[in-house]
Amino acid sequence: MLYILLPAYNEAGSLPVLLDNIEQTCAHIPHLIIVVNDGSTDTTPEIITRYTQIYSTVHQVNHVQNQGLGAALNSGFQYVLNYNATHKPSMTSVPDEFPDMVVTMDADNTQPADRIPLLLEAIRSGADLAIASRFVEGGEQYGLSWLRKLLSWGAGKVMNFFLPIRGVHDYSCGYRAYRLSLLAAGTRQYGPNIIQSRNFSGMVELLLKIAPFADRVTEVPLKLHYELKQGASKMKIWATIWGYVQLIYQIKRQRWSLVEWVEE
């Protein structure tokens, strides 16, 4: 079963187009779309509710108050894990060619749904984690300011220097596919709130925590279309940069502690 997880905060202008595109792209794939409304103050909740009535594949999770991207993803992961555990015995109609996996996407319609089949194929071919990457051959990004481009590029270079993951060039893009067993392993290790960061560095945090459980990580090309975004960016750039610095320190400290414990 393919689970598509969309954390949404004030995305009323983008969700309808995105949900329709996902449904069209995934019409031949057994799937569910879980939209996590993270305390939106616009008509996002009403739009999600309406689409649960249009498509039986759309499910809704609500946060009464805005808690941030990481918390929205945590809630979505728990919903998927619980749903899969509860409904697995009744999923006999799902062919074996569709492994249990979760695709995370931004809800602002800047990440095209046509990458989902490529991510699915990567998981079917043996990857545990597949990333839609702007920094591999065929990848592009449009509509971003030079500062945002520099931040994304620089984050990858810095993380690759301090905390390298084999096969990864794009550390910060949240458009990814995870084998469900990989998320389950991460949850057992870190608990249900696997992402602690409240800002956009949470995507890097998740990658750094999950990747050690993956035998194989791969990337597929992504053409990011930020010019399609409705409204202003929600990213706080300096908070995100500081979040990256804290992550490097925290992960390095955890690994040093583990080495010291083993040596003792």
Residue, then its C-alpha position, 0 to 999 in steps of 0.5 A: m500500500l502506498y501512503i502519501l503524507l501531506p502536512a498542510y498549514n494554510e494551503a487552501g490555494s494549493l491543496p485542490v490542484l495537488l490532490d487532484n494531480i495525485e489522484q490522477t497520477c496514482a489512479h492505478i496504484p493502491h493508495l491513501i492520502i493523509v492530509v495533516n491540517d496543522g492548525s490552519t487559520d484559512t479554509t484548509p480544514e474545510i477543503i480537506t473535509r470536502y476532498t474526503q467526500i470526493y475521494s475515499t482515498v483522502h484521510q484527514v488528521n487535525h491539529v487544533q493549533n499549529q505545531g510545526l512541520g515536524a509535529a505534523l509529520n510525526s502525527g502522519f507517521q503514527y496515523v499510517l503505522n496504526y492504520n496499516a497495523t489495523h487494516k493489514p489483514s483486510m488488504t488482501s486485494v493489494p498486489d505484492e508488487f506494491p510494498d508498504m511505503v510512505v511518500t512525504m510531499d509539501a502541500d503547496n503544489t511545488q513538488p510535481a506528483d509525477r515523481i511518485p511512480l519513480l519513487l515507488e519504482a525505486i522502493r520496488s527495486g530494493a531501496d529502503l529510502a528514495i529521495a526526489s533530488r534537485f541535485v542529481e542529473g535531471g533535477e532543477q529548481y525554479g522560482l527560488s531566491w538566490l538565498r534559498k538556493l544557497l541554503s539548500w545547496g549549502a545544507g547538502k554540502v555541510m551535511n555531507f561533510f559532517l554527517p555523510i549519507r552514501g547516495v544522498h545529495d539533497y538533504s533538505c528536500g522533503y519529497r521522499a519515499y520511505r519503506l514503512s518498515l524503515l519508519a517503524a524501526g525509527t519509531r521503535q528507536y526514537g519514539p513516536n515523536i521522531i522529529q523534535s525540530r519545530n522548523f524546516s530543519g526537521m526534514v534533515e533531522l528525520l533523514l539523519k535518524i532514519a538513514p542508518f536503518a536503511d540498507r540502500v538509499t537512492e535519489v530520483p531527479l526532481k524539478l521543483h517549481y517554487e513559482l507555483k507556490q501560493g502566498a509567502s514562504k513559511m520558512k524562517i531562514w535563520a532559524t533553519i540554519w541554526g537548526y542545522v547547526q544544532l543537528i550536527y552537534q546533537i548527532k555528532r554528540q550521540r555518536w561520540s557517546l556511543v563510541e565511548w560506551v562501546e570502548e568501555 
